[in-house]
Amino acid sequence: MRFRLPLAGLLGLAVLAAGCGTSGEPGGSAASGKVAISYAIWDKNDQAGAEKIIAAFQQVNPEVTVKLEITPWDQYWTKLQTVASGGAAPDVFWMNSLNVRMYAKGGIIAPIDASKAEGLPDAVVDGYRYDGKLYALPHNVSIPALWYDKKIFDAAGLDYPTADWTWDDVTATAKKLTDPAKKQFGILAPMWDQGGFYPTMIQAGGHVLSPDGKKSGFDDPASIQGLEFWTGMIKDKVAPVAEVYTDTDPIQLFQSGKYGMYYGGAWFASTFWANPEIRERIDVAPLPKGPSREAVILLGLANAVSAKSKHPAESAAFAEFVAAEQAQKILSDSGGGALSLRPGTQDGWYKAFPSFHLKEAYDASMPHGVPYPASLNTAQWQDVQNRLLADAWSGKRPVADVAKEIAAQMNEILAEE
């Protein structure tokens, strides 16, 4: 799942509100009893599920027509900024917690009735709050998990990962699975925030942002320990060097059969399941525990409503419907990459991938879910974070030095928010 918004687009949103008009898709007339609203998403893989949800909504709301618009990720945010500045934002559109604060501050999206989020996990919902209000309704959740190659484990005579695993289990097993003669590594260690170094920073007792969002936590010794969990495995040569990921996506690398473990998204299930050979060879477990605590970064996509929609009531009703139980079950039964958020609606998704232990990963992860760290200008300080961490991952600079520099620059950015 993708969540980043290019920095230039993000910083431009705050000045767009004055220029916003109405939804650009002519939508019928409320007086005529017929209303058409637009719904924008970025993932074609979710088209089938979205169309089923739209059909269910229209069945109980026959006076409303929902037009689905799909814009690829690499164009989505640029297009959204452009249409919003021209007064033609979709009535309802996908939003993520990294960007919601800027859109809310810019007056692009309208507050949502917070009572409609009751029953949804706080770790996801809280990511969409700004200035005391809720600005989007989450409808799915992304959970990082530990994928592992059973064939490699079996060849080494090792037990598979369990919910009781710790960092020590990971590092010890990675060493046993590494075989230079076969060009085989025990684990992949890409520089990934949600499923990689953010959780380990928190699991070590550190933090990315202070609770009030005003200070960086990168210079906390525990946070540094969480970063060194990854760089240490690269240094010990049980994980490949950082340059390996430049040309090949970690998902593809893991499927090559040369890597024993991979901290990847549970949502990769649909990708892995599509290949019969891969599906028989791999499985999934919860993220291992850190030395201080258990923690899993939860991200959820949400639906935001344009503040300038011609049909705010109908648009809000659709966003609420997508987050309600009926639509959540439809989403789950679609068996795609998206895992429904509302508790008790996930069975259809589990059944779509029966040999993967996804329910166990979900059940073990949700009680320890924490929100993805974000502030008003998340993209700005994440650009600093990623640029400087690249030196640590490549071994050019000590992790502690890099982390302290990140903290200093982050604090300057946060002070200006």
Buried (B, 14 or more C-beta within 10 A) or exposed (E): BEBBBBBEBBBBBBEBBEEBEBBBBEBBEEEEEEBBBBBBBBBEBBBEBBBBBBEBBBEEBEEBBBBBEBBEEEEBBBBBBBBBBEBBBBBBBBBBBBBBBBBBBBBBBBBBEBEBBEEBBEBBBBBBBBEEEBBBBBBBBBBBBBBBBEEBBEBBEBEBBBBEBBBEBBBBBBBBBBBEEEEBBBBBBBBBBBBBBBBBBBBBBBBBBBEEBEBBBBBBEBBBBBBBBBBBBBEEBBBBBBEBBEEEEBBEBBBEBBBBBBBBBBBBBBBBBEEEEBBEBBBBBBBBBBBBEBBBBBBBBBBBBBBBBBBBEBBBBBBBBBBBEBBBBBBBBBBBBBBBBBEEBBEBBBEBBEEBBBEBBBEBBBEBBBBBBBBBBBBBBBBBBBEBBBBBBBEEBBBBEBBBBBBEBBBEBBEEB
